[in-house]
Amino acid sequence: MGRKAARGATPAVTALTAASIAHTVHSYEHDPATPSYGLEAAEALGVEPARIFKTLLADVDGQLVVGIVPVTGQLDLKALAAAVGGKRAAMADPSAAERATGYVVGGISPFGQRRRHRTVVDVSALDWPTVNVSGGRRGLEIELAPEDLVAATDATTAAIAR
């Protein structure tokens, strides 16, 4: 714990900084009434929506698994289960996701979670030079190379979006 986190830094930003992973933090004014946090981020940052990825938690055979998919699609639960060798998957209860990650729904980051979870990143992330994921609160995005997203979360990649 030799480094001090930047003032106002989220656990996600602190984790990436501590791991010396190149990233850029983008913030914007979040509108609580928006129907889609991801599409709001894309518009606010002027980024192609398919480059904005959402972090979702699913219960796969009794264990929480993180699925990271583009905001332009949905998480394919059968594909996620198959990607981790499971049989059944269902979206995690939002309060369970918040407890397990330390983040609020709509601001769950794949980095700096309370506990490490198996993670699968949709293979489409590799089509982009950089992608954006939540920085740990609504209105905060982290941009980084998709290969760094995969490495930093110890993820596998698979076609888990539909």
C-alpha positions as CSV (number, residue, x, y, z in Angstrom):
1,M,0.0,0.0,0.0
2,G,2.8,2.4,-0.8
3,R,0.9,4.4,-3.3
4,K,-1.9,6.8,-2.4
5,A,-5.0,6.8,-4.5
6,A,-5.8,9.9,-6.4
7,R,-8.4,12.0,-4.6
8,G,-11.8,10.6,-5.6
9,A,-10.4,7.6,-7.4
10,T,-12.5,4.5,-7.4
11,P,-11.2,1.1,-6.5
12,A,-11.2,0.3,-10.3
13,V,-8.9,3.3,-11.1
14,T,-6.7,2.5,-8.1
15,A,-6.4,-1.1,-9.1
16,L,-5.3,-0.3,-12.7
17,T,-2.9,2.4,-11.6
18,A,-1.3,0.0,-9.0
19,A,-1.0,-2.7,-11.8
20,S,0.6,-0.1,-14.1
21,I,-2.0,-0.8,-16.8
22,A,-2.3,2.0,-19.4
23,H,-5.8,3.5,-19.2
24,T,-7.6,6.8,-19.6
25,V,-10.4,7.9,-17.3
26,H,-13.3,9.8,-18.8
27,S,-16.0,11.4,-16.8
28,Y,-19.3,12.9,-17.8
29,E,-22.5,14.3,-16.2
30,H,-24.7,11.3,-15.6
31,D,-28.5,11.7,-15.9
32,P,-30.2,9.5,-13.4
33,A,-33.3,9.3,-15.7
34,T,-31.4,7.8,-18.6
35,P,-32.8,4.4,-19.7
36,S,-29.4,3.1,-20.8
37,Y,-26.2,3.9,-18.9
38,G,-24.0,2.5,-21.7
39,L,-25.6,4.4,-24.5
40,E,-25.5,7.5,-22.4
41,A,-21.8,7.0,-22.0
42,A,-21.3,6.5,-25.7
43,E,-23.1,9.7,-26.6
44,A,-21.5,11.8,-23.8
45,L,-18.0,10.6,-24.9
46,G,-18.6,10.6,-28.6
47,V,-17.6,6.9,-28.8
48,E,-19.1,4.2,-31.1
49,P,-21.6,2.4,-28.8
50,A,-20.2,-1.0,-29.7
51,R,-16.9,0.1,-28.0
52,I,-18.7,0.6,-24.6
53,F,-18.9,-2.6,-22.6
54,K,-21.1,-3.3,-19.6
55,T,-20.1,-5.5,-16.7
56,L,-22.8,-7.9,-15.7
57,L,-22.9,-10.6,-13.0
58,A,-24.6,-13.9,-13.5
59,D,-25.2,-16.9,-11.3
60,V,-23.7,-20.0,-13.1
61,D,-24.4,-23.2,-11.2
62,G,-24.4,-21.3,-7.8
63,Q,-21.2,-19.2,-8.5
64,L,-21.1,-15.6,-9.6
65,V,-19.5,-15.0,-13.0
66,V,-18.7,-11.7,-14.6
67,G,-19.8,-11.3,-18.3
68,I,-18.5,-8.2,-20.1
69,V,-20.5,-7.5,-23.3
70,P,-21.1,-4.5,-25.6
71,V,-23.9,-2.2,-24.5
72,T,-25.4,-2.6,-27.9
73,G,-26.3,-6.2,-27.1
74,Q,-27.3,-8.5,-24.3
75,L,-25.5,-11.2,-22.3
76,D,-26.3,-14.7,-23.7
77,L,-26.6,-16.7,-20.5
78,K,-26.3,-20.1,-22.2
79,A,-23.1,-19.0,-23.9
80,L,-21.7,-17.6,-20.7
81,A,-22.5,-20.9,-18.9
82,A,-20.8,-22.8,-21.7
83,A,-17.8,-20.6,-21.6
84,V,-17.1,-21.4,-18.0
85,G,-18.1,-25.1,-18.2
86,G,-21.4,-24.6,-16.5
87,K,-24.9,-25.8,-17.1
88,R,-27.3,-23.1,-16.0
89,A,-27.0,-19.4,-15.8
90,A,-29.3,-16.6,-14.6
91,M,-28.7,-13.0,-14.1
92,A,-27.5,-12.4,-10.5
93,D,-29.8,-10.6,-8.1
94,P,-28.8,-6.9,-8.2
95,S,-28.3,-6.7,-4.5
96,A,-26.0,-9.8,-4.6
97,A,-24.0,-8.2,-7.5
98,E,-23.6,-5.0,-5.5
99,R,-22.5,-6.9,-2.3
100,A,-20.1,-9.1,-4.3
101,T,-18.4,-6.2,-6.2
102,G,-18.7,-3.2,-3.9
103,Y,-20.2,-1.2,-6.7
104,V,-23.8,-0.1,-7.5
105,V,-25.7,-1.5,-10.5
106,G,-25.0,0.8,-13.5
107,G,-21.5,1.5,-12.1
108,I,-20.1,-2.0,-11.7
109,S,-16.5,-2.1,-12.9
110,P,-14.6,-5.3,-13.9
111,F,-11.7,-3.9,-11.8
112,G,-11.2,-3.5,-8.1
113,Q,-14.1,-5.7,-7.1
114,R,-14.4,-6.9,-3.5
115,R,-13.8,-10.5,-4.6
116,R,-12.3,-11.9,-7.8
117,H,-14.8,-13.6,-10.0
118,R,-14.4,-15.7,-13.1
119,T,-14.7,-13.3,-16.0
120,V,-15.6,-13.7,-19.6
121,V,-15.2,-10.9,-22.1
122,D,-17.2,-11.0,-25.3
123,V,-14.8,-11.7,-28.2
124,S,-16.0,-8.6,-30.1
125,A,-13.9,-6.5,-27.7
126,L,-10.8,-7.7,-29.6
127,D,-12.1,-5.9,-32.7
128,W,-11.3,-2.5,-31.3
129,P,-8.0,-0.7,-30.5
130,T,-9.5,0.4,-27.2
131,V,-12.8,-0.3,-25.3
132,N,-14.6,1.5,-22.5
133,V,-15.8,-0.1,-19.3
134,S,-17.3,1.4,-16.1
135,G,-14.8,3.1,-13.9
136,G,-16.8,2.2,-10.7
137,R,-19.5,4.8,-10.7
138,R,-22.1,6.1,-13.0
139,G,-20.6,8.8,-15.2
140,L,-17.1,7.4,-15.1
141,E,-15.6,5.3,-17.8
142,I,-12.2,3.7,-18.2
143,E,-10.7,3.3,-21.7
144,L,-8.1,0.7,-22.3
145,A,-6.8,-1.9,-24.8
146,P,-9.0,-4.9,-24.9
147,E,-6.0,-7.2,-24.3
148,D,-5.3,-5.3,-21.1
149,L,-9.0,-5.7,-20.0
150,V,-8.6,-9.4,-20.5
151,A,-5.3,-9.6,-18.8
152,A,-6.2,-7.4,-15.8
153,T,-9.3,-9.4,-15.1
154,D,-7.7,-12.8,-15.8
155,A,-10.6,-13.3,-18.3
156,T,-11.3,-15.7,-21.1
157,T,-12.9,-14.5,-24.3
158,A,-15.9,-16.1,-25.9
159,A,-18.9,-15.1,-28.0
160,I,-21.3,-14.3,-25.1
161,A,-23.2,-11.4,-26.5
162,R,-26.3,-11.6,-28.7
